[in-house]
Every structure is written in C-alpha cells, then in structure tokens.
C-alpha cells in the first residue's frame, strides 16, 4: 500500500529522493542524510554521493523512507 514512483537507475540518491517527492531540493536531502533522517531499504543513508543501482532492488523496487511516516517505493524505468 505504499506510494510508487518510477525513476531511471542508476541515479544519485539526491535526485532519486527529489524525484520521489520526499524532499524539495538536493540541499534538503543532504540535510536529511546528515541528520540520519533518510533510509534506503530500511538502512540509514550516510553518503550523499551514493549511487542507487539496480542491484539494490528488493522485490523489484527500492524503498525510501523519510522519518517514520513517509515511505515511497521506487521502481526502475
């Protein structure tokens, strides 16, 4: 029941989070990462230069989480 978006992979984590609608800008995503507020497949993201690749897919999608309440599934285009 999570919202789903489609994005091209590989892509940088900054662009992916903005495309998914979890943040308005790359600088906002950087701040979220610095404050341990962003998770990829339930693991904290610690590197703003992370490149999200198809080998990170779990059941055909990547789960992005912002805090406890905002979650989005990203499927490759």
ABEGO torsion letter per residue (X at the ends): XBBBBBBBOBBBAAAAAAAAGABABAAAAAAAAAAGABBBGGBBBABAABBBBAAABBGGBBBBBBEAABBBBBBBX
